[in-house]
């Protein structure tokens, strides 16, 4: 009951702030129109006030954009012939009260993936309707986390189908402190041991893709650590299969 009244109070406060912002915008706009012909300083004053109001509004609502922040996101990708393993281990901090679920996505068909949740223990997996190119699932925790509490999500998956392209990538959709991507590739199926680390900007932003050439370790592994990866950017590792493997992919 206390939580209900707390949520109700937050909603009332948010609505009041929004109504106040609308009132201020309308009032300033009216003053601006009435005085536009009298003094050229009003256009600049109007823009400045709008910017300040918007900044205050975004500061208040920013925490509502995300339910949690990721402190450490560890991804593991291993390519096997005609299938691959994808595991992730995420340490996060809740920004809201009563956080009780986590949503994951994958691109393959639902009948081609084997999912296993290692943490939280006994979390239930519910598959969600397909969204564009992604299939989604929700992990239902066996408890609720409040703002400031830490939690861990660990999932192992095996995808029983071929990769579409010789690369592994992840999109940063939550504020993240540290991203770690580890891959393991079969050297006998590769053209060489060269891989390409790519940082790809959000399509709606002006930016240039950054590419770095690296080499796999002798066992076909490589680990890429990125501190404070940029929100809505894509981080990708690409490689080249040898001619025999490419021909298999071409005629699969």
N, C-alpha and C positions, 0 to 999 in steps of 0.2 A: 504493500500500500504506500509506504514511504517513497519507493522508487517511482510509483505511478505519479505521485504529486510532484516529484522532482522533475520527471519528464514533462509534465504539464507546465510547470514553471518555466522550463527551458523553451518550450514551444511558444508560450505567451511572450517571453522576453524577446525571442527571435522575431516574432510577428510585430511586436511593438517597435523594434529597431528598424525593421523593414518599412513600416508605415511612416516612421519619422524620416527616414531617408527619402521616401517618395514625396513627403510634404516639403522637405527642404529643397528637393530638386525642382518641384513645381513653383515654389515661392521664388527661388533664385532665377528660374527661367522667366517668370513674370517681371521681376525687377530688371533683368537683362533686356527684355524686349522694350520696356518702357523707357529705359535710359540709353538704348543703343545709339541713338542719334546725338546724344549729349556729350558722351565722353568715350574715347576709344579704350580706356582702361577696363571697362566692364567685360568685354569679351575675354580678356586674359584672366580677370578675376573669376569669371564664371567657370572657365576651364580648370583653373587651379582648385576651386572649391569642389567641383565634380570629382577631380582626381583624388582629393583628400577623402571625400565621402566614400568613394569606391574602395579606396585602400582600407578604410575602417571596416567597411562591410565585408571585404574579402578576408581581413584578419579574423573577424568573428566567425565567418562561415568556413574557413579553411579546414578546421578540424572536423567539420561535417563531411568533407569530401572523401576522407579515408577513415576506415574503422580501425586501422592499425598501421604501424610503420614496421618495416623489416630491418632488423639489426644485422642479421647475417643470413644470406641466402646461398646455399651450397647446392650446386647442380652436378649431376654425374651422368654422362652419356657414353655408352659403349656400343659400338656397332658390331653385330655378329652377322654372319651370312644369312640374308633374307629376314632378319629381325634385329631389334635393338633394345637395349635397356635404358630406361630413363628414370633416375631417382632424384628426389630433392629433399633437402633438410633445411627448414626455415625456422630461425629464432626471431620472434616478433614481440612488439609491445602494443597492447590494446590502447586505443585512444577514446574508446566509448565504454559504457557500462553494458553488461549483459551480452557481450560478444560470444556467440555460441556456434559459429560455423566458419568454414573456409571454403572458397570456391576455386577449383582448379580447371584447367582446360587442356584439350588435346585435339589433334587434327585427324587422327585415324578414325576408322569406324569403331563403334563401341564393341562389336563382337571380335575385334582384333587386339584388344588391350586387356591385360591382366593387371588389376590394381590391388595393391595391398597397403593398408595404412598401418604403419608401425607406431606412430604417435600422433595424437593422443590415443592411448590404448582404448580399444572397444569403440572407437569412433565409427559411426554409421556412414556408408557411402550411398548417396542418392544421385542418380544421373538426371541431368536437366535437359530441357529441349535444346536442340541444336541452334546455335547463334552464328549466322553467316557461315564461315568456314570451320568454326570451332564446335566441338562437342564439349560439354561442361559437366562437372560433377560437384556435389557439395558434401563436404565432410561435416557431419553433425557431431560436435563435441559432447562429451558426457558431463560437462559442467559449463558454467558461464564465467567469462573473464570480465573484470571491471577495468575501468580506465587506469592505466599505469601498471597493470599486471603483465608479466611475461608469459609467453606460451610458445610451444614448439610443435611444428607440423613436419612429420617425416613420412614420405610415401615412396614406395618402390613400384615400378611398373615395367612390364615387358610387352613390347608391341610386336605382334607376330605378323609383320608385313614388311615389305621393302621400303627403304627411304625414298622419298620423291626426288630429293636433290642431295648431293654430297655436302651437307652442312648441318650444323646444329645451332639454333638461335633461341634467345629468350627476350621477351619484351619487359621493360620495367614499368609496371602499372601501379606500383605503390612506392612511396618514399623508401629508399634503401640505403643503408650505411655501407654495407660490404657485400659484393657479389663475387662468388667463386665458381668458375666453370671448369670442370675436369672432364676430359674425353679420353677414350681409349679406342684406337683404330687398328685393324689387322693390316700390318705392313705388307703382307703378301698380296693384298688386294689394291694397293695404292700405286700410283704412278711414281711417287717419290715420297719423302718424309716431310715435305713442305706443307705447312698449313697457313691460313690467312685469318688473322683476327680483325674483325670489322666492327666499327662503331657507327651505327646508321641512325641519322637524326629522324625525329618525328616528321612525317610527310608534310604536315602543315607548317613546319618551321623552316626558316632559311638556314641551311647548313650543308656541310660537305662530309661525305662518308670517309672515315679514317680507316686506313688499311695497314696492318703491320704483318710482315712475313716472319714466321717462326718455324722451328723444326721440332718434330716429335722426338721424345726420348727413345731410347733403344727398344723399349717394350711397347712403343706405340702410344704412349700417354703424353698428356700435356695439361697443365693447370694454369688458368688465367684468372688473376685476381684484380678486381676493379673496385677502388674505394669511391664511395658516393656516386654510383652510376646515375646518369641523367634520367629523369623521369620521362617516360614515354619514348625513350630511345630503344633501339634494338641492338643487342650484342650477339655477334655471330662468329662461329668458327667454320671455315670452309676448307675442303681438301679436294684432291683429284684422284679418282679411281683409275686403275690401269685400263688398258684397252679391252681386255677380256671382261672385266666387270662392267665397264660402260656398255658393251654390247649386250650383256645380260639385262641391264636396266632399260636399254632401248627397245628390246623385244619382249619385255616381261608382259 
